């Protein structure tokens, strides 16, 4: 888990939406799960983030990302890996 991003509260990442490469700011929010609360990155602007781009951002920043179809985790990680203790 990238604790620097969690402490700062936001991060920027490049995403491709509708064929255009854009830089978007992601805000750290918390989400309740069965393992406790986990930090999740949410796009600052109300943008429909495609699942494929959410997967890229999650792997790049090593944090879960909320997309149009749900929460996406970095490859090989699950909610229990991000539970705040």
Phi, psi and omega in degrees: 000138181272093184290335179297319179291319180298318180291321181284332176093354179199165177204157177248145179211152176273131177227150178255114180237126181055038176081000181248132177280122184229154174256123180238148177266134178247132180260141178277123175237169177248148181227135180278133176227179177293343180262359183117191180278139178234148175283137180227137176274131180235133178302135182296316179270153179287083181241142177277106184270117179298150182299321181296320179288325177297322177296319179296316180294318179299317179290323182291316185263354178059041175216153176296149181231136177272124180243186181297330184257003178137192181273133181247134180254155174299155183302129177082006181238156182228179182302323182295335179287342183248003182298128179280130184259000000 
